[in-house]
């Protein structure tokens, strides 16, 4: 099993930046593909970004593409999401998730990101 704990959320003005972190427990972190998702009030959960086991492949949702960078440090069991040029519509709870096969089986508790206009 993997336990995930997000941090780094907060209140930021539009145009600002935040770096989210997700710390994972366990010794098999590099076995998991990691992803970030977000959910705004009244909206469905949305894919933000994903990164392969060794960080060589990344993919982004259209809403954050070009403004965000996902990365990971397997030695620290941590995945990051750097978000720049933040917009009010980026306001949401951000979750990290881990998958070994085709589905994300493990989720963190989420961290709130609020972008003021």
Secondary structure, 3 states (H helix, E strand, C coil): CCCEEEECCEEEECCCCEEEEEEECCCCHHHCEEEEEEECCCCCCEEEEEECCCCCCEEECCCCCCCEEEEEECCCCEEEEEECCCCHHHCEEEEEEEECCCCCCEECCCEEEEEEC
